[in-house]
Amino acid sequence: MAEFPDFVAHKVEMHPYSELPADKDTRNLLQNSDIKFLNQVQGPESIVFDPLGRGPYTGVVDGRIVFWNGQSWTDFAYTSSIRSELCKPQAQPKNEHICGRPLGLRFDKETGDMYICDAYLGLMKVGPEGGLATSLVTEAEGVPLTFTNDLDIDDEGNVYFTDSSITYQRRHFIQLSTKETTVLVRNLQFPNGVSMSKDKSFFIFCEGSFGRLRRYWLKGEKAGTSEVFAIQPGFPDNVRTNDKGEFWVAVHSRRSGYSYVCGLYPGFRKFLSKFPITANYQYLLTVGGRRHGVLVKYSPDGKLLQILEDSEGKVVKAASEAEERDGKLWIGSVMMPFIAVYQLE
């Protein structure tokens, strides 16, 4: 395994961007998505296919990872050994910390093992036959993982994953790992999705609160450094690389002016949080009054290639991940009871 030195990011820029990206999908192309498995999967954040092309597999709200066998959904794996009435979908999210909440999923193409980011239980792994997942990492350099979110794997078997908060768990709303966990980037604002470049020279990860992508170099003259890759129109979640080496970024919703100011000035956001405003109303302020999903595609050098969205929230109200496979985008979201499939042109 190649060793990388610890990297501590410089203090992040708080005001480098005077406006949000103006690019929009005026045709609302995501409304053309097909709704699949309605009310069969609750909150499918991450969607993967195994090395043999079977699937999809996805994690759901009650802590299970389920598998589509071509005819029905079957249980594949669990992140928690507790399987009781506490772990029924209607009991969520208050029991997520007990039942587990699998978020980012990836298969090791060589071994067939599935690696799992469970929001509460850390980085985990389960073999090709499924079952109860094994815990791999629950802390990094002595700091417990609090909100393990997404991951990717390089050709040497190194696992790169994000922990979105050292304070708050998911229900309250970059690390390198093998036998040793090394923190690569600190002082980030809600790090989320992570995906390797096709040539494995760098990986991209989302910094949700600032609405941007960052690139961390693993090889070359810039190895061990991080830089801004692209600015997002909203709150990015997972990012996935397609066969061409392009990056699909799932954006929960476009930012409102209110959320943009709060992102730039955390002190202002903390001040507002002291007022008796319900969480639902805070969310509506943040997304401008209406949920709608956005997918953005970038070239390996950060050039904007395509935007797909549903600004009316008719079909894709939110997007957590978009996995490109055989000319289609498989779209999941922690907020939807289905998987949306969009046919690429």
Disulfide bonds with the S-S distance in Angstrom:
Cys87-Cys99 2.04
